[in-house]
Structure formats: structure tokens, C-alpha cells
Amino acid sequence: AYEIPKRDWSSDVCSSDLGLTVNDFRNLIKHMLVLTTNQKLSFDPRATNTDERSLTQTRIAKIVLDYYVRDKRIRRFLRTAAEHALVFGKGFVYMKWDDEMGKPYGVEDVDLGNGEMSQKIVHEGDIKLTNPSVFDVYVDQSLESWDDVQWCVVRTWVNKYDMMMQYPELASKILEIPTKNEYQGLNYLSATNVEDSNMIPLYEAYHMRSPAMPSGRYTKFLNRECVLYDDATPYDRLPIFRIVPGDWFGSTEGYSESFDIMNLQQAENVLVSTFYTNQSTFGVQNVLIPDGCNLTALQLSKSLQGLKYNPAAGKPEALQLTATPPEIWKGLEYIGGKMEQVFGLNSVARGNPDTEMSGKALGLLQ
């Protein structure tokens, strides 16, 4: 997610194909993420009314919220959404009620068609949280504000054989659905290429209640032939929650400061690669030998022997080609400072404080 596209350094900055990247881009995002999410979640439910029943409900609410934060690891999903937002401009937490979660409490009969019957395990159900990527949440792109969104479609990936067990009446059709590795261009967030997978896409479409659709709508499907559920919406609002560093005016998109530092990161890579290429090419020192000095390469390679040369022709001298122009170091310092400035960070927050400052001053900066 943090990779800067590779460039052809041989045509850009140097005569060889040696290129070096220093990923300050990711480091800045990580520090911003830590500063944003390091405080532990703490809920304090309060009742609108002052009667005993309402006050009792607030105590129960706090216990339930603490349970989900601690045992269901809600904070992890919020942190992932914040990281997505810093990188892509927006992140999502998808929270829904899953009938297949929780403890099993019974079975129900399922009609497989052609007079065949089967049984399906029924669970208590529970809240399920996921972090769909920005490529897996679809809304009306013509809207000018996220508050105007009435419908959305969320894509998640589920195990094909689990779905066949949950919906035995559709098992033959589910088996034919292409898996993740058969879809082209869908492994954009994967660190490795998926060659064999059992994961298939599950789509869930939500439409909130409106004058045109008084009951709303919720449709759960795998493809056109495998519709798993289609009825009125069970929620009072969309179960997809968005987080953005800032709004992109006149759209449903978000805007992140990381967009502004990508070019700075590329410029830093050019300067670092220039230094690295120079050192790699000319790091082995050469010696200038004046014509008529009477020295050979063999004599120079044997450092313990005394060197005899013709003083009239001049003494041999080292050829210095590895010196780096000071403008490169000044450029790197300038770009690094600009990247921190855009993100609103400083050297103290990044763990590289100015040693000349007092501890009290460092604490104030932090």
C-alpha cells in the first residue's frame, strides 16, 4: 500500500540502472497513525432520563461496550480504517449483524429442491466487523457529500465451501463461481500473487428508507443466479462507517496529506539515487599516474613495497570522483523538512530530536 512506483533510473538520473529508495512516506504515515490512535477507547454511556431503569441500562451498556472493545478487538478495526484513510484518503469499518456467528442453538430444515431435504445449523448471531478496502465499497459518485448517500454496495470475500454449507440449496451454483485468483486485477492489496484460492466475492446492497422506497432494501448475493437474501433493510442507517483525514469538496471522496508528499518522496528518491549511483560507480579509487612516472599497476597493488617513481614527471595522486555536491544534502534536508511540515509532524515526534533542546522544550513539542 505504501510502495512508490518504480522508475527507470537509467533514463532519469544516472548512466547505470542503480536506484535507491528511502521510504520516508511510510514512516510519516506510521507516526501520524500512532499519534492519532494511541489513546485507548473509553465509553461513558449516559441516560437521557433519570429514572432507575434508564440508569441501569447505562451500566449494562458500558459493560457491553467494554466487552466488544476488549474481546472483539474493535479498536483494531478502527486503527486499520484510520491507516487506510491516511494512505487512500478514506477508510471504512463495515459493521453488520451476522446470523452465522455466535453459539449454535438448533437446526432447521432446508428444501434442496426435487423433493430433497437437508438440515442447517442455526446460530445465535453476533456483530461482525471488517475493513473493506476503498475498492470494495460502491456508492453514488455523483453526490456532493457523504451525508447524501442513500445506498451502497459492499464486497467482501468468503470461502466458497462455507457458503455451500450455509446454502445447500444453491451448492451447485456456488461451486461454479470464479474464485479470487480467477479475477483479473483484484490482488492490488496482496503482498503475493494468489495462485490457488477458495475465496469468492459476496456482495451486499443496502438502500435506506426513502419516499421512493419506504421499507428500504437489503440484497445479499454472490452473482445474478445466487441471491441469498432480498427484503426490507434491517437497519436504520447504512452499516458502513467512513473515516477521512479531510473531505474532497463536492464529492464523497476524502483527501489525505499523503497525496501532497508523494512527489516529495519521488524527489527524495532521485537525490538519494544520485548519491548512491556516484558512490557505486566511482567508489573504487583510481590513481592518476603522470606520463613517464615509471610506476605500474602491479607496484601500486603491493602496498608494502616502496614506490619508486620519476619526480620530474610528478608524483601519483588519487582521482577523487566520489565527492557529493553540498546541494544534494541541502536538498534532502529541505525535502525532509517539507514532508514533516505537510503532515504537521516534527523531529521530536519522529524520534529524532534536537539534542541541544531541553527536556521540557522537547515535551512541549511532542
BALOBA-1460 file (C-alpha; in Angstrom, 3 decimals):
// residues 366
<rec num="1" residu="a" x="0.000" y="0.000" z="0.000"/>
<rec num="2" residu="y" x="2.935" y="2.320" z="0.553"/>
<rec num="3" residu="e" x="5.023" y="1.424" z="-2.495"/>
<rec num="4" residu="i" x="6.166" y="4.289" z="-4.718"/>
<rec num="5" residu="p" x="6.047" y="3.172" z="-8.382"/>
<rec num="6" residu="k" x="9.452" y="2.079" z="-9.636"/>
<rec num="7" residu="r" x="11.114" y="4.312" z="-12.200"/>
<rec num="8" residu="d" x="13.672" y="3.744" z="-14.926"/>
<rec num="9" residu="w" x="16.601" y="5.432" z="-13.209"/>
<rec num="10" residu="s" x="18.904" y="4.784" z="-16.200"/>
<rec num="11" residu="s" x="16.981" y="7.340" z="-18.233"/>
<rec num="12" residu="d" x="16.240" y="9.756" z="-15.387"/>
<rec num="13" residu="v" x="19.188" y="10.429" z="-13.156"/>
<rec num="14" residu="c" x="22.233" y="8.331" z="-13.966"/>
<rec num="15" residu="s" x="24.064" y="6.346" z="-16.591"/>
<rec num="16" residu="s" x="23.503" y="2.997" z="-14.823"/>
<rec num="17" residu="d" x="20.434" y="1.169" z="-13.543"/>
<rec num="18" residu="l" x="21.296" y="1.688" z="-9.865"/>
<rec num="19" residu="g" x="18.375" y="3.240" z="-7.970"/>
<rec num="20" residu="l" x="17.741" y="3.571" z="-4.238"/>
<rec num="21" residu="t" x="14.519" y="4.495" z="-2.460"/>
<rec num="22" residu="v" x="14.229" y="5.752" z="1.111"/>
<rec num="23" residu="n" x="10.605" y="5.310" z="2.135"/>
<rec num="24" residu="d" x="10.017" y="8.292" z="4.428"/>
<rec num="25" residu="f" x="6.471" y="8.279" z="3.035"/>
<rec num="26" residu="r" x="5.526" y="5.186" z="5.038"/>
<rec num="27" residu="n" x="7.415" y="6.352" z="8.113"/>
<rec num="28" residu="l" x="5.469" y="9.622" z="8.223"/>
<rec num="29" residu="i" x="2.148" y="7.819" z="7.852"/>
<rec num="30" residu="k" x="3.024" y="5.406" z="10.663"/>
<rec num="31" residu="h" x="3.929" y="8.239" z="13.021"/>
<rec num="32" residu="m" x="0.742" y="10.112" z="12.179"/>
<rec num="33" residu="l" x="-1.239" y="6.910" z="12.765"/>
<rec num="34" residu="v" x="0.338" y="6.356" z="16.171"/>
<rec num="35" residu="l" x="-0.314" y="9.936" z="17.263"/>
<rec num="36" residu="t" x="-3.930" y="9.622" z="16.132"/>
<rec num="37" residu="t" x="-4.824" y="6.209" z="17.590"/>
<rec num="38" residu="n" x="-2.580" y="5.728" z="20.632"/>
<rec num="39" residu="q" x="-5.273" y="6.781" z="23.116"/>
<rec num="40" residu="k" x="-7.330" y="3.860" z="24.414"/>
<rec num="41" residu="l" x="-11.055" y="3.825" z="23.698"/>
<rec num="42" residu="s" x="-13.210" y="4.622" z="26.721"/>
<rec num="43" residu="f" x="-17.012" y="4.851" z="26.687"/>
<rec num="44" residu="d" x="-19.190" y="6.646" z="29.202"/>
<rec num="45" residu="p" x="-22.869" y="5.918" z="28.403"/>
<rec num="46" residu="r" x="-25.344" y="8.397" z="29.842"/>
<rec num="47" residu="a" x="-29.114" y="8.213" z="30.147"/>
<rec num="48" residu="t" x="-31.393" y="10.938" z="28.854"/>
<rec num="49" residu="n" x="-33.856" y="10.212" z="31.674"/>
<rec num="50" residu="t" x="-33.087" y="9.986" z="35.391"/>
<rec num="51" residu="d" x="-35.286" y="7.018" z="36.352"/>
<rec num="52" residu="e" x="-33.767" y="3.864" z="37.804"/>
<rec num="53" residu="r" x="-34.431" y="1.755" z="34.706"/>
<rec num="54" residu="s" x="-32.577" y="4.169" z="32.429"/>
<rec num="55" residu="l" x="-29.609" y="4.388" z="34.820"/>
<rec num="56" residu="t" x="-29.439" y="0.593" z="34.959"/>
<rec num="57" residu="q" x="-29.356" y="0.434" z="31.159"/>
<rec num="58" residu="t" x="-26.344" y="2.759" z="31.052"/>
<rec num="59" residu="r" x="-24.396" y="0.423" z="33.337"/>
<rec num="60" residu="i" x="-25.279" y="-2.545" z="31.126"/>
<rec num="61" residu="a" x="-24.322" y="-0.532" z="28.028"/>
<rec num="62" residu="k" x="-20.855" y="0.207" z="29.440"/>
<rec num="63" residu="i" x="-20.270" y="-3.474" z="30.205"/>
<rec num="64" residu="v" x="-21.341" y="-4.490" z="26.691"/>
<rec num="65" residu="l" x="-19.193" y="-1.804" z="25.037"/>
<rec num="66" residu="d" x="-16.138" y="-2.727" z="27.116"/>
<rec num="67" residu="y" x="-16.653" y="-6.382" z="26.167"/>
<rec num="68" residu="y" x="-16.718" y="-5.631" z="22.450"/>
<rec num="69" residu="v" x="-13.692" y="-3.331" z="22.672"/>
<rec num="70" residu="r" x="-11.694" y="-5.853" z="24.679"/>
<rec num="71" residu="d" x="-12.767" y="-9.270" z="23.341"/>
<rec num="72" residu="k" x="-13.965" y="-8.376" z="19.849"/>
<rec num="73" residu="r" x="-10.955" y="-6.073" z="19.268"/>
<rec num="74" residu="i" x="-12.979" y="-3.194" z="17.834"/>
<rec num="75" residu="r" x="-10.001" y="-0.858" z="18.272"/>
<rec num="76" residu="r" x="-8.020" y="-2.875" z="15.736"/>
<rec num="77" residu="f" x="-10.648" y="-2.266" z="13.047"/>
<rec num="78" residu="l" x="-10.786" y="1.456" z="13.810"/>
<rec num="79" residu="r" x="-7.000" y="1.669" z="13.592"/>
<rec num="80" residu="t" x="-6.954" y="-0.143" z="10.234"/>
<rec num="81" residu="a" x="-9.616" y="2.205" z="8.874"/>
<rec num="82" residu="a" x="-7.544" y="5.199" z="10.001"/>
<rec num="83" residu="e" x="-4.459" y="3.785" z="8.260"/>
<rec num="84" residu="h" x="-6.426" y="3.249" z="5.047"/>
<rec num="85" residu="a" x="-7.655" y="6.839" z="5.300"/>
<rec num="86" residu="l" x="-4.119" y="8.210" z="5.598"/>
<rec num="87" residu="v" x="-2.956" y="6.238" z="2.562"/>
<rec num="88" residu="f" x="-6.008" y="6.255" z="0.261"/>
<rec num="89" residu="g" x="-7.876" y="9.319" z="1.510"/>
<rec num="90" residu="k" x="-10.676" y="7.294" z="3.094"/>
<rec num="91" residu="g" x="-11.153" y="4.148" z="5.144"/>
<rec num="92" residu="f" x="-14.154" y="2.045" z="6.123"/>
<rec num="93" residu="v" x="-15.454" y="-0.016" z="9.029"/>
<rec num="94" residu="y" x="-18.229" y="-2.374" z="7.974"/>
<rec num="95" residu="m" x="-20.349" y="-3.447" z="10.956"/>
<rec num="96" residu="k" x="-23.299" y="-5.777" z="10.477"/>
<rec num="97" residu="w" x="-25.260" y="-8.472" z="12.245"/>
<rec num="98" residu="d" x="-24.101" y="-11.919" z="11.105"/>
<rec num="99" residu="d" x="-26.582" y="-14.766" z="11.595"/>
<rec num="100" residu="e" x="-23.814" y="-17.336" z="11.168"/>
<rec num="101" residu="m" x="-21.833" y="-16.121" z="14.192"/>
<rec num="102" residu="g" x="-22.361" y="-16.878" z="17.874"/>
<rec num="103" residu="k" x="-23.215" y="-20.164" z="19.550"/>
<rec num="104" residu="p" x="-25.309" y="-22.772" z="17.670"/>
<rec num="105" residu="y" x="-28.664" y="-23.394" z="19.315"/>
<rec num="106" residu="g" x="-30.585" y="-25.594" z="16.856"/>
<rec num="107" residu="v" x="-31.184" y="-26.803" z="13.309"/>
<rec num="108" residu="e" x="-33.703" y="-26.012" z="10.635"/>
<rec num="109" residu="d" x="-34.913" y="-27.920" z="7.598"/>
<rec num="110" residu="v" x="-33.823" y="-26.740" z="4.157"/>
<rec num="111" residu="d" x="-35.542" y="-27.671" z="0.899"/>
<rec num="112" residu="l" x="-32.904" y="-28.605" z="-1.683"/>
<rec num="113" residu="g" x="-35.447" y="-28.940" z="-4.465"/>
<rec num="114" residu="n" x="-36.633" y="-32.096" z="-6.267"/>
<rec num="115" residu="g" x="-38.150" y="-33.296" z="-3.007"/>
<rec num="116" residu="e" x="-34.793" y="-33.480" z="-1.201"/>
<rec num="117" residu="m" x="-34.457" y="-32.065" z="2.311"/>
<rec num="118" residu="s" x="-31.449" y="-31.167" z="4.421"/>
<rec num="119" residu="q" x="-30.728" y="-29.588" z="7.788"/>
<rec num="120" residu="k" x="-28.874" y="-26.376" z="8.578"/>
<rec num="121" residu="i" x="-27.328" y="-25.323" z="11.902"/>
<rec num="122" residu="v" x="-28.826" y="-22.145" z="13.349"/>
<rec num="123" residu="h" x="-26.628" y="-19.774" z="15.373"/>
<rec num="124" residu="e" x="-27.431" y="-17.024" z="17.829"/>
<rec num="125" residu="g" x="-25.786" y="-14.372" z="15.662"/>
<rec num="126" residu="d" x="-23.395" y="-11.583" z="16.612"/>
<rec num="127" residu="i" x="-21.869" y="-8.327" z="15.398"/>
<rec num="128" residu="k" x="-19.190" y="-8.743" z="12.724"/>
<rec num="129" residu="l" x="-16.671" y="-6.048" z="11.803"/>
<rec num="130" residu="t" x="-14.446" y="-5.900" z="8.730"/>
<rec num="131" residu="n" x="-12.331" y="-3.311" z="6.914"/>
<rec num="132" residu="p" x="-13.306" y="-3.339" z="3.239"/>
<rec num="133" residu="s" x="-10.853" y="-1.504" z="1.038"/>
<rec num="134" residu="v" x="-11.718" y="1.632" z="-0.906"/>
<rec num="135" residu="f" x="-12.089" y="-0.624" z="-3.956"/>
<rec num="136" residu="d" x="-14.803" y="-2.724" z="-2.283"/>
<rec num="137" residu="v" x="-17.333" y="-0.034" z="-1.318"/>
<rec num="138" residu="y" x="-19.567" y="1.394" z="-4.051"/>
<rec num="139" residu="v" x="-21.749" y="4.499" z="-3.665"/>
<rec num="140" residu="d" x="-23.262" y="7.105" z="-5.968"/>
<rec num="141" residu="q" x="-20.226" y="9.026" z="-7.241"/>
<rec num="142" residu="s" x="-22.352" y="11.941" z="-8.443"/>
<rec num="143" residu="l" x="-23.218" y="13.041" z="-4.894"/>
<rec num="144" residu="e" x="-21.520" y="16.092" z="-3.411"/>
<rec num="145" residu="s" x="-21.472" y="14.914" z="0.211"/>
<rec num="146" residu="w" x="-21.228" y="11.609" z="2.057"/>
<rec num="147" residu="d" x="-24.259" y="12.673" z="4.132"/>
<rec num="148" residu="d" x="-26.383" y="12.387" z="0.968"/>
<rec num="149" residu="v" x="-25.542" y="8.710" z="0.395"/>
<rec num="150" residu="q" x="-28.749" y="6.605" z="0.364"/>
<rec num="151" residu="w" x="-27.394" y="3.320" z="-0.924"/>
<rec num="152" residu="c" x="-24.140" y="1.384" z="-1.011"/>
<rec num="153" residu="v" x="-22.812" y="-1.974" z="-2.140"/>
<rec num="154" residu="v" x="-20.100" y="-3.681" z="-0.093"/>
<rec num="155" residu="r" x="-17.951" y="-6.503" z="-1.425"/>
<rec num="156" residu="t" x="-16.273" y="-8.973" z="0.921"/>
<rec num="157" residu="w" x="-14.526" y="-12.263" z="0.252"/>
<rec num="158" residu="v" x="-15.915" y="-15.508" z="1.697"/>
<rec num="159" residu="n" x="-14.960" y="-19.164" z="1.494"/>
<rec num="160" residu="k" x="-16.773" y="-20.937" z="-1.325"/>
<rec num="161" residu="y" x="-17.244" y="-24.184" z="0.595"/>
<rec num="162" residu="d" x="-18.535" y="-22.419" z="3.707"/>
<rec num="163" residu="m" x="-21.197" y="-20.757" z="1.566"/>
<rec num="164" residu="m" x="-22.123" y="-24.136" z="0.079"/>
<rec num="165" residu="m" x="-22.717" y="-25.490" z="3.589"/>
<rec num="166" residu="q" x="-24.742" y="-22.444" z="4.636"/>
<rec num="167" residu="y" x="-26.872" y="-22.500" z="1.465"/>
<rec num="168" residu="p" x="-27.056" y="-26.158" z="0.402"/>
<rec num="169" residu="e" x="-29.927" y="-25.418" z="-1.992"/>
<rec num="170" residu="l" x="-27.502" y="-23.292" z="-4.071"/>
<rec num="171" residu="a" x="-24.417" y="-25.507" z="-3.641"/>
<rec num="172" residu="s" x="-24.130" y="-26.490" z="-7.310"/>
<rec num="173" residu="k" x="-24.299" y="-22.866" z="-8.494"/>
<rec num="174" residu="i" x="-21.878" y="-21.615" z="-5.807"/>
<rec num="175" residu="l" x="-19.340" y="-24.243" z="-6.855"/>
<rec num="176" residu="e" x="-19.188" y="-22.699" z="-10.348"/>
<rec num="177" residu="i" x="-18.453" y="-19.127" z="-9.156"/>
<rec num="178" residu="p" x="-14.897" y="-17.996" z="-10.084"/>
<rec num="179" residu="t" x="-12.545" y="-17.686" z="-7.124"/>
<rec num="180" residu="k" x="-10.340" y="-14.727" z="-6.262"/>
<rec num="181" residu="n" x="-7.351" y="-15.889" z="-8.292"/>
<rec num="182" residu="e" x="-9.566" y="-16.100" z="-11.397"/>
<rec num="183" residu="y" x="-10.498" y="-12.430" z="-11.213"/>
<rec num="184" residu="q" x="-8.025" y="-10.161" z="-13.016"/>
<rec num="185" residu="g" x="-6.505" y="-7.206" z="-11.183"/>
<rec num="186" residu="l" x="-8.110" y="-7.862" z="-7.788"/>
<rec num="187" residu="n" x="-4.944" y="-8.630" z="-5.816"/>
<rec num="188" residu="y" x="-3.895" y="-4.987" z="-5.588"/>
<rec num="189" residu="l" x="-3.516" y="-5.101" z="-1.799"/>
<rec num="190" residu="s" x="-1.966" y="-8.562" z="-1.627"/>
<rec num="191" residu="a" x="1.750" y="-8.970" z="-0.945"/>
<rec num="192" residu="t" x="1.859" y="-12.168" z="-3.009"/>
<rec num="193" residu="n" x="0.161" y="-13.396" z="-6.141"/>
<rec num="194" residu="v" x="-2.698" y="-15.758" z="-5.289"/>
<rec num="195" residu="e" x="-2.454" y="-18.849" z="-7.458"/>
<rec num="196" residu="d" x="-4.989" y="-21.034" z="-5.656"/>
<rec num="197" residu="s" x="-7.864" y="-19.657" z="-3.619"/>
<rec num="198" residu="n" x="-11.240" y="-20.745" z="-2.287"/>
<rec num="199" residu="m" x="-12.449" y="-17.162" z="-1.787"/>
<rec num="200" residu="i" x="-15.368" y="-15.799" z="-3.800"/>
<rec num="201" residu="p" x="-16.935" y="-12.313" z="-3.756"/>
<rec num="202" residu="l" x="-20.010" y="-11.687" z="-1.600"/>
<rec num="203" residu="y" x="-21.989" y="-8.541" z="-2.409"/>
<rec num="204" residu="e" x="-24.381" y="-6.837" z="-0.001"/>
<rec num="205" residu="a" x="-26.503" y="-3.951" z="-1.258"/>
<rec num="206" residu="y" x="-28.239" y="-1.576" z="1.159"/>
<rec num="207" residu="h" x="-30.819" y="1.092" z="0.412"/>
<rec num="208" residu="m" x="-32.106" y="3.265" z="3.226"/>
<rec num="209" residu="r" x="-35.782" y="4.065" z="3.675"/>
<rec num="210" residu="s" x="-36.885" y="6.897" z="1.424"/>
<rec num="211" residu="p" x="-40.090" y="8.199" z="-0.233"/>
<rec num="212" residu="a" x="-39.278" y="6.089" z="-3.297"/>
<rec num="213" residu="m" x="-38.534" y="3.003" z="-1.168"/>
<rec num="214" residu="p" x="-40.468" y="3.252" z="2.150"/>
<rec num="215" residu="s" x="-39.175" y="-0.070" z="3.524"/>
<rec num="216" residu="g" x="-35.670" y="0.249" z="2.149"/>
<rec num="217" residu="r" x="-33.935" y="-2.810" z="0.737"/>
<rec num="218" residu="y" x="-31.200" y="-5.265" z="1.611"/>
<rec num="219" residu="t" x="-29.943" y="-7.720" z="-1.002"/>
<rec num="220" residu="k" x="-27.237" y="-10.291" z="-0.360"/>
<rec num="221" residu="f" x="-25.923" y="-12.099" z="-3.415"/>
<rec num="222" residu="l" x="-22.933" y="-13.870" z="-4.964"/>
<rec num="223" residu="n" x="-23.955" y="-13.253" z="-8.567"/>
<rec num="224" residu="r" x="-27.151" y="-12.876" z="-10.581"/>
<rec num="225" residu="e" x="-28.111" y="-16.514" z="-10.070"/>
<rec num="226" residu="c" x="-27.179" y="-16.804" z="-6.397"/>
<rec num="227" residu="v" x="-29.340" y="-14.332" z="-4.483"/>
<rec num="228" residu="l" x="-29.094" y="-15.296" z="-0.811"/>
<rec num="229" residu="y" x="-31.464" y="-12.705" z="0.679"/>
<rec num="230" residu="d" x="-33.674" y="-9.920" z="-0.633"/>
<rec num="231" residu="d" x="-36.038" y="-7.997" z="1.633"/>
<rec num="232" residu="a" x="-36.557" y="-4.743" z="3.530"/>
<rec num="233" residu="t" x="-33.498" y="-3.206" z="5.162"/>
<rec num="234" residu="p" x="-32.940" y="-4.332" z="8.761"/>
<rec num="235" residu="y" x="-31.030" y="-1.156" z="9.721"/>
<rec num="236" residu="d" x="-31.923" y="2.448" z="10.450"/>
<rec num="237" residu="r" x="-28.747" y="3.660" z="8.759"/>
<rec num="238" residu="l" x="-26.085" y="2.324" z="6.419"/>
<rec num="239" residu="p" x="-23.839" y="-0.190" z="8.250"/>
<rec num="240" residu="i" x="-20.724" y="1.221" z="6.561"/>
<rec num="241" residu="f" x="-18.783" y="3.860" z="8.504"/>
<rec num="242" residu="r" x="-16.320" y="6.133" z="6.717"/>
<rec num="243" residu="i" x="-13.272" y="7.954" z="8.078"/>
<rec num="244" residu="v" x="-11.343" y="10.602" z="6.128"/>
<rec num="245" residu="p" x="-8.471" y="12.966" z="7.034"/>
<rec num="246" residu="g" x="-10.383" y="15.661" z="5.155"/>
<rec num="247" residu="d" x="-13.260" y="15.941" z="2.690"/>
<rec num="248" residu="w" x="-12.736" y="16.439" z="-1.005"/>
<rec num="249" residu="f" x="-15.163" y="19.276" z="-1.584"/>
<rec num="250" residu="g" x="-18.118" y="18.497" z="-3.811"/>
<rec num="251" residu="s" x="-17.679" y="14.698" z="-3.688"/>
<rec num="252" residu="t" x="-17.939" y="11.655" z="-1.454"/>
<rec num="253" residu="e" x="-14.154" y="11.205" z="-1.544"/>
<rec num="254" residu="g" x="-11.625" y="12.028" z="1.135"/>
<rec num="255" residu="y" x="-8.337" y="13.902" z="0.919"/>
<rec num="256" residu="s" x="-5.134" y="12.974" z="2.712"/>
<rec num="257" residu="e" x="-1.897" y="14.906" z="3.182"/>
<rec num="258" residu="s" x="-0.154" y="11.809" z="1.855"/>
<rec num="259" residu="f" x="-1.297" y="12.889" z="-1.618"/>
<rec num="260" residu="d" x="0.819" y="16.043" z="-1.226"/>
<rec num="261" residu="i" x="4.039" y="14.323" z="-0.187"/>
<rec num="262" residu="m" x="4.185" y="11.659" z="-2.898"/>
<rec num="263" residu="n" x="6.026" y="13.984" z="-5.264"/>
<rec num="264" residu="l" x="8.371" y="14.996" z="-2.444"/>
<rec num="265" residu="q" x="9.113" y="11.314" z="-1.834"/>
<rec num="266" residu="q" x="9.940" y="10.815" z="-5.506"/>
<rec num="267" residu="a" x="12.230" y="13.862" z="-5.465"/>
<rec num="268" residu="e" x="13.994" y="12.447" z="-2.389"/>
<rec num="269" residu="n" x="14.481" y="9.134" z="-4.186"/>
<rec num="270" residu="v" x="16.123" y="10.952" z="-7.112"/>
<rec num="271" residu="l" x="18.608" y="12.754" z="-4.845"/>
<rec num="272" residu="v" x="19.437" y="9.629" z="-2.839"/>
<rec num="273" residu="s" x="19.863" y="7.599" z="-6.021"/>
<rec num="274" residu="t" x="22.210" y="10.240" z="-7.437"/>
<rec num="275" residu="f" x="24.453" y="9.919" z="-4.383"/>
<rec num="276" residu="y" x="24.194" y="6.122" z="-4.355"/>
<rec num="277" residu="t" x="24.952" y="5.787" z="-8.076"/>
<rec num="278" residu="n" x="28.012" y="8.017" z="-7.782"/>
<rec num="279" residu="q" x="29.398" y="6.016" z="-4.857"/>
<rec num="280" residu="s" x="28.689" y="2.661" z="-6.540"/>
<rec num="281" residu="t" x="30.273" y="3.709" z="-9.825"/>
<rec num="282" residu="f" x="33.364" y="5.512" z="-8.523"/>
<rec num="283" residu="g" x="33.742" y="4.023" z="-5.042"/>
<rec num="284" residu="v" x="36.872" y="2.064" z="-6.057"/>
<rec num="285" residu="q" x="39.548" y="4.736" z="-6.068"/>
<rec num="286" residu="n" x="41.678" y="5.365" z="-9.132"/>
<rec num="287" residu="v" x="45.199" y="6.815" z="-9.184"/>
<rec num="288" residu="l" x="46.482" y="9.404" z="-11.623"/>
<rec num="289" residu="i" x="49.971" y="8.465" z="-12.826"/>
<rec num="290" residu="p" x="51.818" y="11.148" z="-14.845"/>
<rec num="291" residu="d" x="53.294" y="10.012" z="-18.120"/>
<rec num="292" residu="g" x="56.909" y="8.979" z="-17.534"/>
<rec num="293" residu="c" x="56.447" y="8.368" z="-13.788"/>
<rec num="294" residu="n" x="57.719" y="4.794" z="-14.243"/>
<rec num="295" residu="l" x="55.013" y="3.252" z="-11.976"/>
<rec num="296" residu="t" x="52.922" y="0.208" z="-12.864"/>
<rec num="297" residu="a" x="49.587" y="-1.041" z="-11.564"/>
<rec num="298" residu="l" x="51.361" y="-4.052" z="-10.065"/>
<rec num="299" residu="q" x="53.584" y="-1.787" z="-7.964"/>
<rec num="300" residu="l" x="50.589" y="0.174" z="-6.677"/>
<rec num="301" residu="s" x="48.762" y="-3.031" z="-5.677"/>
<rec num="302" residu="k" x="51.665" y="-4.098" z="-3.434"/>
<rec num="303" residu="s" x="51.332" y="-1.511" z="-0.704"/>
<rec num="304" residu="l" x="54.179" y="-2.894" z="1.431"/>
<rec num="305" residu="q" x="56.802" y="-2.238" z="-1.223"/>
<rec num="306" residu="g" x="58.447" y="1.110" z="-1.612"/>
<rec num="307" residu="l" x="57.288" y="3.013" z="-4.656"/>
<rec num="308" residu="k" x="59.926" y="4.357" z="-6.962"/>
<rec num="309" residu="y" x="58.906" y="6.987" z="-9.462"/>
<rec num="310" residu="n" x="60.339" y="9.776" z="-11.557"/>
<rec num="311" residu="p" x="59.980" y="13.046" z="-9.531"/>
<rec num="312" residu="a" x="60.471" y="15.101" z="-12.661"/>
<rec num="313" residu="a" x="57.304" y="13.593" z="-14.160"/>
<rec num="314" residu="g" x="55.291" y="14.252" z="-10.978"/>
<rec num="315" residu="k" x="54.028" y="12.060" z="-8.154"/>
<rec num="316" residu="p" x="50.927" y="9.859" z="-8.447"/>
<rec num="317" residu="e" x="47.714" y="11.307" z="-6.959"/>
<rec num="318" residu="a" x="44.286" y="9.860" z="-6.103"/>
<rec num="319" residu="l" x="41.457" y="10.683" z="-8.513"/>
<rec num="320" residu="q" x="38.564" y="11.985" z="-6.406"/>
<rec num="321" residu="l" x="35.234" y="11.287" z="-8.124"/>
<rec num="322" residu="t" x="33.040" y="10.373" z="-5.104"/>
<rec num="323" residu="a" x="32.556" y="13.881" z="-3.718"/>
<rec num="324" residu="t" x="28.850" y="14.702" z="-3.435"/>
<rec num="325" residu="p" x="27.765" y="18.284" z="-4.157"/>
<rec num="326" residu="p" x="26.521" y="20.014" z="-0.991"/>
<rec num="327" residu="e" x="23.330" y="20.984" z="-2.831"/>
<rec num="328" residu="i" x="22.218" y="17.342" z="-2.691"/>
<rec num="329" residu="w" x="22.458" y="17.233" z="1.121"/>
<rec num="330" residu="k" x="20.737" y="20.589" z="1.388"/>
<rec num="331" residu="g" x="18.030" y="19.327" z="-0.950"/>
<rec num="332" residu="l" x="17.472" y="16.198" z="1.138"/>
<rec num="333" residu="e" x="17.249" y="18.288" z="4.302"/>
<rec num="334" residu="y" x="14.788" y="20.678" z="2.662"/>
<rec num="335" residu="i" x="12.572" y="17.894" z="1.305"/>
<rec num="336" residu="g" x="12.555" y="16.058" z="4.648"/>
<rec num="337" residu="g" x="11.505" y="19.226" z="6.445"/>
<rec num="338" residu="k" x="8.778" y="19.935" z="3.904"/>
<rec num="339" residu="m" x="7.357" y="16.409" z="4.261"/>
<rec num="340" residu="e" x="7.180" y="16.806" z="8.036"/>
<rec num="341" residu="q" x="5.640" y="20.249" z="7.628"/>
<rec num="342" residu="v" x="2.897" y="18.987" z="5.316"/>
<rec num="343" residu="f" x="1.971" y="16.243" z="7.787"/>
<rec num="344" residu="g" x="2.205" y="18.576" z="10.774"/>
<rec num="345" residu="l" x="4.938" y="16.469" z="12.393"/>
<rec num="346" residu="n" x="8.330" y="17.406" z="13.783"/>
<rec num="347" residu="s" x="11.630" y="15.696" z="14.518"/>
<rec num="348" residu="v" x="10.618" y="15.029" z="18.132"/>
<rec num="349" residu="a" x="7.501" y="13.122" z="17.115"/>
<rec num="350" residu="r" x="9.613" y="11.040" z="14.685"/>
<rec num="351" residu="g" x="12.145" y="10.109" z="17.377"/>
<rec num="352" residu="n" x="14.984" y="12.291" z="16.097"/>
<rec num="353" residu="p" x="15.020" y="15.278" z="18.465"/>
<rec num="354" residu="d" x="17.457" y="18.168" z="18.521"/>
<rec num="355" residu="t" x="19.906" y="17.280" z="21.292"/>
<rec num="356" residu="e" x="20.512" y="20.955" z="22.065"/>
<rec num="357" residu="m" x="16.958" y="21.400" z="23.343"/>
<rec num="358" residu="s" x="15.976" y="20.854" z="26.971"/>
<rec num="359" residu="g" x="13.703" y="18.006" z="28.027"/>
<rec num="360" residu="k" x="10.931" y="20.456" z="28.873"/>
<rec num="361" residu="a" x="11.085" y="22.006" z="25.406"/>
<rec num="362" residu="l" x="11.064" y="18.552" z="23.771"/>
<rec num="363" residu="g" x="7.992" y="17.613" z="25.798"/>
<rec num="364" residu="l" x="6.208" y="20.756" z="24.661"/>
<rec num="365" residu="l" x="6.947" y="19.962" z="21.012"/>
<rec num="366" residu="q" x="5.774" y="16.383" z="21.450"/>
